[in-house]
């Protein structure tokens, strides 16, 4: 296991398998058009599996497939099967918007995927049309049902935005409970494509807990051994658990063991980092596993990023990037970094 300058181990890699998405969530992809990664730069399954193998040889045990929308990548179960053969991976997970999940859930389960997280910001189809520019709310619900039927442990991710969906806190908890899925409320972050972000729209962890305790009674924190988990977990009086990812108002950088690999093989040490390390170029120019491993290990050892905590100290906080900055380098987009 290797550690960075703040003694944080390299424990987790989020692998973005495509920068393309079939939704246009207004907190992530609000623009009309985008600069995409060139097709020839996108890593093949073999290249991804090789890099993941090197990461796991350095101590990574958690791998999450993400995007863009990962289920848009042709034949994702094949990549899943290749990764599932890597016995060092303890937790192989997928984050998806669910639109294509109903068709693929069973094949992903057969391929060895362990867990699924579905993004579900609202239970109202009309709201989803407004928020994500899609009429396919029923496909997301069908995906959730299919994932449960396939036997997956399920989480639901909800980005809470004031005046958009903050009146659905209780409804989402009830929905999660009835579908045996744990809901995780995510504070609206000012990063990546969130060019319309404003501090006033952030529904904080404190507010979420206030609303839920008014409705359900005393909420207790769930203690966990995995201090690197992004969500703090809580328990309602009836035992229902839920999580809150308070990356905006109470970030957890000190325990962050996560890194992100974009679809074109750029490796980021922090969601807020301006630059990443190009692993594709050495990979395609014949670097050995030992050379790639040295590059990854030395880069991680030099890591001191605390992006979300540094943002906390910014006065008059505004979106990290405006459109020009995102167009100049699409690696800055959340849909390229994988969230
Ligand atoms: N397409 C997949 C999905 O919808 O889950 C995976 C990629 S998406 C970028 C990963 C996660 O990032 C989603 O749960 C999404 O809600 C979250 N996300 C994107 N932009 C965000 C923002 N500005 N604040 C908080 N979460 C955000």
Boltz pocket constraint, residues with backbone or C-beta under 6 A from the ligand:
constraints:
  - pocket:
      binder: B
      contacts: [[A, 21], [A, 27], [A, 28], [A, 66], [A, 67], [A, 68], [A, 69], [A, 70], [A, 95], [A, 96], [A, 97], [A, 117], [A, 118], [A, 119], [A, 157], [A, 158], [A, 159], [A, 186], [A, 187], [A, 188], [A, 189], [A, 190], [A, 191], [A, 192], [A, 194], [A, 334], [A, 335], [A, 338], [A, 339]]
      max_distance: 6.0
